[in-house]
Amino acid sequence: MKKVLAVLLSLMMVVTFAACSNTQAKSSESATTTKVITDSLGRQVEVPTQIDSVGSLGVMRLLTYMDAESLVTGATDMDNVQELTRPYTLVNPNFAALKQIGQGGAGGIVPFDEEITKLAPDVIFVVSDYAQADELSAKTGIPVVAIANPGLFDGKMSASMDIIGEVLGKQDRAKEVNAFMDAAQKDLNDRTKDIAQASKPTVYNGALNFKGKHGFDGTSAKYGPFVAINANNVVDQTGQSGAFIIDLEQVLAWNPDIIFLNPENMDLVNEQNVQNPDYFTAFKAVNSGKVYSQLAYNNNYTNIEIALADAYYAGTIIYPEKFKDINIEKKTNEIFKFLLGEELYSKYVAVGQGFGPLTIGK
């Protein structure tokens, strides 16, 4: 009898040990196949450790900066179309064949829930201004990570790169991108931080793109490229921040020393000139030939590479001695090459949207 009991006890111990081992194995497997990250909204999101496919809702530009575009299997309608003012689409013509899983643009992100569910990517990246990330994840059964889309040196880019890097296992690329941007910001600031405000020429930027195209009166206070080089932007006197329509007479009253315009919208400026030619001839900048280009960088959020090139070009015009070592074509191509993988400046020049002087009325 004792022998029978001993055998039974031994069998029970083996079964119990096997069950515990199986539970531990499953727990260990779960721990290694997923991880928890914190996104730009402070949400705790459990994502697969191995990411093989990605859905992008407004984050395609940042994924391109991160050399992660090959993982994307679905994106918004804005990403399917190649546009000069969205250069990340120029270097990725294959985006045209991606599944459309949402609508983007000025109206905000509109996900296509059924298409996302069918595509079933491992993770969805969505811009952080989309407010229903939790609901989208619940509807599709796919983890949704919110990412802040940065402006030029607005403090958001570093964290966004780090989050994408953590999710995709591309931490090294995130460090590279952040180091590149930090070095550029320091370079621009170091060149201009010690220039006395009284000795700086006054500048104005117009014909900007924001919620559509605008003429001479479409401007911006705290304009990123000007802030980066500590420029004396007359529009900052309004106390506003960001893009808006300004009263034309106020600009004339300021009569800035240098004017920058978006060459893409010179047709609108020239229409205004036809309607009121005396207005533009009253500007000293126009009469002295000090009207120059700034390339449009707001299209489906901020194209950081264009904004950074704009800052360097504006520096060469406003403070020529401080930027005399900068060849703007080489610098622009350097920026594009690092962030997007290709030198694209010639494409802008080919359609008359390169850096250089502009003539109102032509």
DRENBA-503917 format. One record per residue (C-alpha): residue in three letters; x, y, z. Coordinates in pm, whole numbers, padded with zeros to 5 digits, always signed. Each point is the difference from the previous one (the first is absolute). Layout:
ALAXYZ;...
***
This chain:
MET+00000+00000+00000;LYS+00282+00234+00092;LYS+00160-00068-00335;VAL-00327+00091-00179;LEU-00030+00326+00193;ALA+00361+00088-00077;VAL-00058-00057-00370;LEU-00318+00213+00005;LEU+00179+00281+00183;SER+00283-00011-00252;LEU-00247+00021-00289;MET-00179+00298+00160;MET+00331+00182+00043;VAL+00092-00059-00363;VAL-00339+00128-00120;THR+00019+00304+00229;PHE+00355+00079-00112;ALA-00098-00033-00366;ALA-00300+00228+00049;CYS+00213+00263+00174;SER+00265-00023-00267;ASN-00264+00040-00271;THR-00148+00308+00173;GLN+00345+00154+00041;ALA+00081-00070-00364;LYS-00321+00167-00115;SER+00065+00297+00229;SER+00355+00028-00129;GLU-00119-00026-00361;SER-00256+00278+00058;ALA+00265+00219+00158;THR+00233-00037-00296;THR-00256+00034-00282;THR-00148+00333+00114;LYS+00121+00314+00172;VAL-00165+00308+00145;ILE+00093+00346-00126;THR-00120+00349+00089;ASP-00121+00203-00298;SER-00017+00376-00059;LEU-00332+00023+00186;GLY+00141-00178+00304;ARG-00200-00315-00081;GLN+00144-00338+00096;VAL-00021-00218-00311;GLU+00090-00368-00026;VAL+00159-00073-00336;PRO+00165-00306-00154;THR+00373-00024+00057;GLN+00046-00096-00366;ILE-00167+00246-00240;ASP-00028-00115-00361;SER-00278+00227-00125;VAL-00116+00350+00085;GLY-00308+00210-00071;SER+00064+00375-00020;LEU-00262+00267+00059;GLY+00184+00328-00051;VAL+00342-00121+00118;MET+00153-00112-00332;ARG+00247+00289-00014;LEU+00146-00088+00339;LEU+00015-00368-00091;THR+00200+00101-00309;TYR+00242+00199+00218;MET+00037-00317+00207;ASP+00080-00221-00303;ALA-00314-00198+00084;GLU-00213+00070-00308;SER+00051-00355-00133;LEU-00205-00133+00292;VAL-00307+00202-00093;THR-00281-00194-00167;GLY-00279+00258+00029;ALA-00020+00380+00021;THR-00227+00298-00068;ASP-00107+00139-00336;MET+00251+00285+00049;ASP+00287-00246-00010;ASN-00109-00167-00325;VAL+00063+00312-00211;GLN+00344+00140-00084;GLU+00025+00372+00073;LEU+00301+00234-00008;THR-00116+00157+00326;ARG-00009-00347+00160;PRO+00350-00119-00091;TYR-00029-00323+00197;THR-00241-00112-00275;LEU+00256+00083-00271;VAL+00255-00241+00142;ASN-00264-00270+00043;PRO-00193-00035-00329;ASN-00105-00347+00120;PHE-00231+00171+00247;ALA-00246+00035-00289;ALA-00071-00373+00029;LEU-00062-00002+00376;LYS-00343-00089+00132;GLN-00198+00306+00104;ILE-00094-00044+00365;GLY-00105+00356+00069;GLN-00048+00355-00116;GLY+00244+00275+00091;GLY+00047+00370-00071;ALA-00135+00320+00148;GLY-00320-00169+00117;GLY+00193-00228+00232;ILE+00039-00376+00009;VAL-00299-00216-00092;PRO+00088-00371+00038;PHE-00161-00265-00219;ASP-00067-00258+00270;GLU-00096-00288-00230;GLU+00305+00047-00222;ILE+00227+00007+00303;THR-00153-00321+00135;LYS+00043-00173-00337;LEU+00360+00114-00032;ALA+00076-00097+00361;PRO+00339+00172+00048;ASP+00194-00080+00317;VAL-00034+00359+00121;ILE-00165+00325-00108;PHE+00177+00334+00038;VAL-00238+00297+00011;VAL+00063+00372+00049;SER-00054+00105+00359;ASP-00261+00263-00089;TYR-00234-00287-00089;ALA-00206-00034+00317;GLN-00145-00352-00036;ALA+00311-00219+00016;ASP-00149-00231+00266;GLU-00327-00037-00193;LEU+00188-00078-00322;SER+00199-00271+00175;ALA-00315-00150+00152;LYS-00179-00006-00338;THR+00289-00157-00192;GLY+00166-00213+00265;ILE+00335+00153-00097;PRO+00227+00203+00233;VAL-00009+00371-00085;VAL+00298+00221+00086;ALA-00050+00378-00009;ILE+00294+00206-00128;ALA+00035+00379+00019;ASN+00076+00153-00339;PRO+00270+00260+00069;GLY+00067+00345-00137;LEU+00352+00134-00046;PHE+00177-00001+00338;ASP-00328+00010+00195;GLY+00115-00259+00253;LYS-00209-00290-00132;MET+00225-00175-00250;SER+00246-00171+00233;ALA-00268-00178+00203;SER-00191-00102-00312;MET+00309-00155-00155;ASP+00076-00181+00325;ILE-00349-00149+00022;ILE+00006-00123-00361;GLY+00348-00138+00058;GLU-00111-00187+00313;VAL-00305-00152-00172;LEU+00189-00110-00311;GLY+00334-00087+00160;LYS+00168+00290-00180;GLN+00145+00181+00298;ASP+00333+00058-00176;ARG-00166+00184-00289;ALA-00198+00210+00248;LYS+00325+00105+00165;GLU+00148+00089-00340;VAL-00297+00215-00102;ASN-00015+00178+00334;ALA+00375+00067-00004;PHE-00026+00142-00353;MET-00282+00236+00097;ASP+00167+00107+00324;ALA+00321+00082-00189;ALA-00192+00204-00260;GLN-00189+00194+00266;LYS+00321+00079+00186;ASP+00177+00103-00320;LEU-00274+00243-00102;ASN-00029+00147+00347;ASP+00376+00031+00054;ARG+00037+00196-00323;THR-00264+00258+00098;LYS-00055+00009+00377;ASP+00248+00279+00070;ILE-00122+00243-00268;ALA-00152+00308+00161;GLN-00368+00043-00076;ALA+00054+00362-00103;SER+00243-00104-00272;LYS-00224-00264-00152;PRO-00197+00082-00317;THR-00377-00033+00033;VAL-00156-00284-00197;TYR-00345-00112-00115;ASN-00120-00331-00139;GLY-00309-00029-00216;ALA-00191-00213-00253;LEU+00003-00289+00246;ASN-00199-00321-00019;PHE-00233-00077+00291;LYS-00343-00148-00050;GLY+00053+00080-00367;LYS+00207+00247-00200;HIS+00025+00370+00075;GLY+00135+00319-00152;PHE+00226+00267+00147;ASP-00216+00029+00313;GLY+00038-00366+00099;THR+00269+00017+00267;SER+00120-00146+00329;ALA+00113+00128+00336;LYS+00263-00211+00176;TYR+00081-00141-00342;GLY+00219-00305+00061;PRO+00289+00071-00240;PHE+00023+00362+00123;VAL-00010-00107+00367;ALA+00283-00246-00068;ILE+00228+00284-00115;ASN-00124+00262+00247;ALA-00133+00219-00282;ASN-00182+00329+00058;ASN-00341-00101-00138;VAL-00230+00305-00010;VAL-00304-00226+00034;ASP+00109-00102+00350;GLN-00106+00350+00107;THR-00362-00114-00024;GLY+00045-00226+00302;GLN-00149-00287-00195;SER+00149-00341-00072;GLY-00040-00208-00312;ALA-00149+00073-00339;PHE-00276+00252-00069;ILE-00118+00267-00244;ILE+00138+00344+00078;ASP-00122+00344-00101;LEU+00196+00113-00306;GLU+00026+00356+00119;GLN+00166-00115+00320;VAL+00275-00173-00199;LEU+00056+00320-00197;ALA+00017+00198+00323;TRP+00277-00232+00119;ASN+00172+00026-00339;PRO+00245-00286+00069;ASP+00357+00006-00129;ILE-00028-00350-00151;ILE-00303-00191-00126;PHE-00023-00377-00040;LEU-00276-00162-00207;ASN-00103-00351-00092;PRO+00075-00040-00373;GLU-00284-00251-00031;ASN-00251+00280+00064;MET+00154+00279-00205;ASP-00301-00019-00234;LEU-00218+00121+00288;VAL+00248+00275+00091;ASN+00014+00111-00363;GLU-00378+00018-00014;GLN+00009+00230+00301;ASN+00265+00206-00178;VAL-00225+00040-00306;GLN-00285+00114+00223;ASN+00215+00250+00192;PRO+00347+00052-00154;ASP+00067+00316+00203;TYR-00016-00206+00317;PHE+00305-00213-00080;THR+00211+00280-00146;ALA-00025+00174+00336;PHE+00214-00266+00166;LYS+00371+00073+00031;ALA+00071-00373-00022;VAL-00173-00017-00337;ASN+00180+00305-00134;SER+00341-00121+00118;GLY-00048-00354-00134;LYS-00009-00163+00342;VAL-00284-00243-00057;TYR+00098-00366+00037;SER-00149-00347+00014;GLN-00104-00224+00286;LEU-00118-00344-00107;ALA-00341-00115+00122;TYR+00040-00262+00271;ASN-00351-00042+00142;ASN-00176-00277-00190;ASN-00152-00287+00195;TYR+00183+00135+00306;THR+00352+00145+00006;ASN+00263-00122-00241;ILE+00295+00047+00233;GLU+00262-00032-00273;ILE-00144+00293-00198;ALA-00044+00218+00309;LEU+00361-00063+00101;ALA+00127+00088-00348;ASP-00214+00317+00014;ALA+00174+00100+00323;TYR+00344-00038-00153;TYR-00097+00193-00313;ALA-00158+00283+00199;GLY+00321+00013+00202;THR+00211+00048-00312;ILE-00217+00297-00099;ILE-00054+00168+00336;TYR+00352-00054+00138;PRO+00223-00065-00303;GLU+00324+00025+00200;LYS-00117-00255+00256;PHE-00101-00248-00269;LYS+00268+00069-00263;ASP+00122-00361+00020;ILE-00344-00138-00092;ASN-00068-00113-00356;ILE-00377-00025+00015;GLU-00029-00265-00273;LYS+00248-00227+00176;LYS-00153+00066+00341;THR-00353-00072-00122;ASN+00109-00324-00165;GLU+00188-00099+00316;ILE-00317+00046+00205;PHE-00219-00185-00250;LYS+00252-00283-00031;PHE+00022-00059+00372;LEU-00371+00014+00080;LEU-00149-00140-00322;GLY+00283-00194-00162;GLU+00019+00204-00324;GLU+00128+00336-00124;LEU-00311+00172-00134;TYR+00088+00368-00035;SER+00027-00015-00381;LYS-00368-00098-00020;TYR-00095+00332+00164;VAL+00229+00202-00224;ALA-00143-00172-00307;VAL-00348+00139+00069;GLY+00113+00346+00111;GLN-00026-00065+00372;GLY+00363+00011+00100;PHE+00164+00253+00230;GLY+00080+00340-00145;PRO-00133+00352-00064;LEU-00359+00053-00111;THR-00155+00280-00204;ILE-00357+00102+00077;GLY-00196+00047-00320;LYS+00191-00260-00206;
***
